[in-house]
Amino acid sequence: MQDIILTKFQNAEKLYLEGKYEQAAAIFLDIQTNRNISPFCFYYLARISNALNDPETAYSLFYKAFESKPDICSNMSADNKYVFKGKKEEIRRTSCFLCGKEAKPRWCYILAEAVGYNSFFNPVRMWMHCSDCNHMFAREFPEKLFIHNDSPRRANPQFFAYYSDILSKIRMNGFANGFKLFEVGIGACECMLAAREIGFDVFGIDVIERHVEDAKNKYALNAQTADFIEFDSDEKWNIIIMGDVIEHVSDPIAALKKAESMLNDDGALWVSTPNFESAFSIVVKHDDPMKMQQYHLNYFSRDSFYKILDECGFIPVDYKISAHYNGSMEIIAVKKSRI
């Protein structure tokens, strides 16, 4: 009897991998009462529900799989040692971060399957979609996103030329004058190092203290540990860099308004952020690693990001598909008051 059930499960798994979701689901539902195999049936039924645009059912089934087999991830990948120990309390939000309208569930994925997963987060993430402004955001997330993200990072020399090209483009096209550059979220410091070599007067902030310590102690860069929304300065900058930052922010409108206030009238803002409607995301679909990013709260479309740029006093003057991260967009914007 057990051999028959195992054969049925293997056939259902094969149908799932072939994209024959309804046929696979029928078999999984038929054999899910078997105690030994039920957690794996719940797991695949969750994936099928998500693929068939029923993320709420997927969310429930993923947790059902974890509750019946806490180490189920290790069966899916030998390298994955995650063991479920119960759901942690997180902030829950269903209203859009941009317009405040109620949103609907769109995607549901297991964060615990991602490389570098931090068990500080719950293992399952629901992504909400606002139809009013075409925006995606996380439904549940910890109050402090970065408190446990203290992993060391080393500057990658391959990115120096990448940032040099960005800064040259801003300067050569007249999008910004002057050489004062402020970076929000310095990370491994590639942008600041490249900018300093070119001749910019650079300053940066980051919420992760280790990044700031490395900037100051390893590279003698001017940096400060601070949250951008809370950062206070009377200085104005010619270029503000926000590379892969805005998707982490719970109030992106406040962040962009702050950037506008800190930029010189003839300055430019450069932003890189994932675009959930990018060509890359459309092609790879469920294999898009963006959907399992634990530290991200917001995903913009080109339209939704342009709308909030306008709301925050900016005009986009350049759009580029990122050569750094698959599925990301890079936008240069200038202040409305300049036009």
C-alpha positions in Angstrom: 0.0 0.0 0.0 2.8 2.4 0.9 4.5 1.7 -2.4 1.3 2.6 -4.3 1.0 5.9 -2.4 4.7 6.7 -3.0 4.3 6.0 -6.7 1.2 8.3 -6.8 3.2 11.0 -5.0 6.1 10.8 -7.5 3.6 11.0 -10.4 2.0 14.1 -8.9 5.4 15.6 -8.3 6.3 15.0 -12.0 3.0 16.6 -13.2 3.7 19.6 -10.9 7.2 20.1 -12.5 5.6 19.9 -15.9 3.2 22.7 -15.0 0.1 20.4 -15.0 -1.1 21.8 -11.8 -4.7 20.7 -11.7 -3.8 17.0 -12.5 -1.1 17.1 -9.8 -3.4 18.7 -7.3 -6.0 15.9 -7.8 -3.4 13.3 -6.8 -2.0 15.2 -3.9 -5.5 15.7 -2.5 -6.2 12.0 -2.9 -3.2 10.9 -0.9 -2.9 13.7 1.6 -4.5 11.6 4.4 -1.4 9.4 4.6 0.5 10.6 7.7 4.0 10.0 6.3 3.4 11.9 3.1 0.8 14.5 4.0 3.3 17.4 4.9 4.7 17.1 1.4 1.3 17.0 -0.1 0.4 20.2 1.8 3.7 21.8 0.6 3.0 21.1 -3.1 -0.7 22.0 -2.9 0.4 25.3 -1.4 2.8 25.9 -4.4 0.0 24.9 -6.8 -2.5 27.3 -5.1 0.0 30.1 -5.5 0.5 29.3 -9.2 -3.2 29.2 -9.7 -3.7 32.7 -8.1 -5.0 31.5 -4.7 -2.3 32.9 -2.4 -4.5 32.8 0.8 -4.9 29.0 0.4 -1.2 28.7 -0.3 -0.4 30.6 2.9 -2.5 28.3 5.0 -1.2 25.2 3.4 2.5 26.2 3.7 2.0 26.6 7.5 0.1 23.4 7.7 3.2 21.7 6.1 5.5 23.4 8.6 3.3 22.4 11.6 3.1 18.8 10.5 6.8 18.6 9.6 8.9 21.4 11.0 12.1 20.4 9.1 10.4 20.0 5.7 12.8 22.4 4.1 15.7 20.0 4.7 13.8 17.4 2.6 13.5 19.8 -0.2 17.2 20.8 -0.1 20.0 19.0 1.8 21.7 22.3 2.5 18.7 23.8 4.2 18.7 23.3 8.0 15.7 25.4 8.8 13.4 24.0 11.5 10.0 25.7 12.1 9.5 26.6 15.8 6.2 28.5 15.6 5.2 31.8 14.1 6.8 35.0 15.5 4.7 38.1 16.1 5.1 40.5 13.2 3.4 43.8 12.0 0.5 43.0 9.7 -0.5 45.5 7.1 -3.2 45.2 4.3 -3.4 48.9 3.3 -1.0 50.2 0.6 2.2 51.9 1.7 1.7 54.5 -1.1 -2.0 55.4 -1.3 -3.5 53.8 1.9 -6.1 51.8 -0.1 -6.9 48.2 0.9 -4.9 45.7 -1.2 -5.4 42.0 -2.1 -3.1 39.0 -1.7 -1.1 38.4 -4.9 1.9 36.1 -4.1 2.8 33.7 -1.3 6.3 32.2 -1.0 8.5 30.4 1.5 11.3 32.8 2.6 13.0 29.9 4.3 13.9 28.4 1.0 16.0 31.4 0.0 19.8 31.4 0.3 20.8 33.4 3.4 17.5 33.1 5.1 17.5 34.6 8.6 15.1 32.8 11.0 14.5 36.1 12.6 11.7 36.3 10.0 8.7 34.1 9.7 9.2 31.4 7.0 6.3 32.4 4.8 5.7 35.8 3.1 2.5 37.1 1.6 2.8 39.9 -1.0 -0.1 42.2 -1.4 -1.1 44.1 -4.5 -2.8 47.5 -4.7 -4.8 47.9 -7.9 -5.2 51.7 -7.3 -1.5 52.5 -7.7 -0.1 49.1 -9.0 2.1 48.5 -6.0 3.3 45.4 -4.2 4.2 45.2 -0.5 4.7 42.6 2.3 1.7 41.9 4.4 3.7 40.8 7.5 7.2 41.9 8.6 9.2 42.5 11.8 9.2 45.9 13.4 13.0 46.2 13.0 14.1 44.8 9.7 17.9 45.1 10.1 18.5 44.4 13.8 19.9 41.0 13.1 21.5 41.7 9.7 25.1 42.0 10.9 26.9 39.9 8.3 30.3 41.3 7.1 30.5 42.5 3.5 33.5 43.2 1.3 33.6 45.8 -1.4 33.5 44.2 -4.9 36.0 45.9 -7.2 33.9 44.8 -10.2 31.3 47.5 -9.3 33.6 50.5 -9.3 33.3 50.9 -13.1 29.6 50.4 -12.9 29.2 53.3 -10.4 31.7 55.4 -12.3 29.5 55.1 -15.4 26.4 56.1 -13.5 28.0 59.2 -12.0 29.6 60.1 -15.4 26.1 59.8 -17.0 24.6 62.1 -14.4 27.4 64.7 -14.9 27.7 64.5 -18.7 24.0 64.9 -19.3 23.8 67.9 -17.1 21.5 66.3 -14.6 23.6 67.6 -11.7 26.2 70.2 -11.1 28.8 70.1 -8.3 30.7 67.3 -6.6 28.9 66.8 -3.3 27.5 63.2 -3.1 25.3 61.7 -0.4 24.6 57.9 -0.4 21.7 56.4 1.5 22.5 52.8 2.4 26.3 52.6 1.8 26.4 48.8 1.9 29.9 47.6 1.0 31.0 51.1 0.0 31.5 50.5 -3.8 29.7 53.6 -4.8 31.4 55.9 -2.3 34.9 54.5 -3.2 34.3 55.0 -6.9 32.9 58.5 -6.4 35.8 59.5 -4.2 38.3 58.4 -6.9 36.4 60.5 -9.5 36.7 63.5 -7.3 33.4 63.7 -5.3 33.2 64.9 -1.8 31.3 61.9 -0.4 29.2 61.2 2.7 27.0 58.2 3.5 24.7 56.7 6.1 23.5 53.2 6.8 21.3 51.6 9.5 23.8 48.7 9.8 26.6 49.8 12.1 29.1 47.3 10.7 28.8 48.8 7.3 29.6 52.3 8.7 32.5 50.9 10.8 34.0 49.3 7.7 33.6 52.6 5.7 35.4 54.6 8.3 38.0 52.1 9.5 38.9 50.2 6.3 38.4 53.0 3.7 38.6 56.3 5.6 35.2 57.3 4.3 32.9 59.9 5.9 29.9 57.9 7.1 27.4 57.7 9.9 25.0 55.1 11.4 21.5 56.6 10.9 18.0 55.9 9.6 17.4 58.2 6.7 14.0 59.3 7.8 15.4 60.3 11.2 18.7 61.8 9.8 19.0 65.5 10.4 21.2 67.8 8.4 21.1 71.4 7.0 23.5 70.5 4.2 22.5 70.2 0.6 23.9 67.7 -1.9 24.4 67.7 -5.7 23.8 64.0 -6.1 21.8 61.7 -3.7 22.3 57.9 -4.3 19.6 55.5 -3.1 20.8 52.1 -4.5 18.5 49.2 -3.5 17.2 51.1 -0.5 13.7 52.3 -1.1 12.3 48.7 -1.2 13.4 48.3 2.4 11.6 51.5 3.7 8.2 51.4 5.3 7.4 54.9 4.3 8.9 55.4 0.8 7.0 58.7 0.2 8.5 60.2 3.4 12.0 59.0 2.2 11.6 60.6 -1.2 10.3 63.9 0.2 13.3 64.0 2.5 15.6 63.4 -0.4 14.0 66.2 -2.3 14.5 68.6 0.6 18.2 67.7 0.9 19.0 68.0 -2.8 20.3 71.2 -4.4 18.0 72.8 -6.9 20.3 71.7 -9.7 21.0 68.3 -8.3 19.9 64.8 -9.2 18.5 61.7 -7.4 19.6 58.2 -8.5 17.5 55.3 -7.4 17.8 51.6 -8.1 15.0 49.3 -7.0 13.3 46.0 -8.2 10.5 46.4 -10.7 7.9 43.6 -10.3 6.8 44.2 -13.9 10.3 44.0 -15.3 11.1 41.9 -18.4 13.1 39.7 -16.2 10.3 39.1 -13.7 7.8 38.4 -16.4 10.1 35.7 -18.0 11.2 33.9 -14.8 7.8 34.1 -13.1 7.9 32.0 -9.9 11.6 31.6 -10.0 12.2 35.3 -9.4 14.4 35.5 -6.3 12.8 38.9 -5.6 9.7 37.1 -4.3 11.7 35.5 -1.5 13.6 38.6 -0.3 13.1 38.8 3.5 14.4 42.3 4.0 12.2 43.9 1.3 8.9 45.6 2.1 7.9 47.3 -1.1 8.0 46.4 -4.8 7.3 49.2 -7.3 6.2 49.1 -10.9 7.6 51.7 -13.3 4.2 53.5 -13.1 3.9 53.4 -9.3 7.4 54.7 -8.8 6.9 57.5 -11.3 3.7 58.5 -9.5 5.4 58.9 -6.1 8.3 60.7 -7.7 5.8 63.2 -9.0 4.1 63.4 -5.6 7.4 64.1 -3.9 8.5 66.9 -6.2 10.7 64.9 -8.8 10.6 64.5 -12.5 12.2 61.3 -13.9 14.7 62.1 -16.7 16.3 58.6 -17.3 15.2 55.0 -17.0 17.6 52.1 -17.4 17.4 48.3 -16.8 19.9 47.5 -14.1 23.2 45.8 -15.0 23.7 45.1 -11.3 20.6 43.2 -10.2 18.2 41.2 -12.5 14.8 42.7 -12.5 15.8 46.1 -11.1 15.2 49.5 -12.6 17.6 52.5 -12.3 16.0 56.0 -12.4 17.6 59.4 -12.5 15.2 62.2 -11.3 15.6 66.0 -10.9 13.6 68.4 -8.8 10.4 69.9 -10.4 11.4 73.3 -9.2 14.4 73.1 -11.6 12.2 72.7 -14.7 
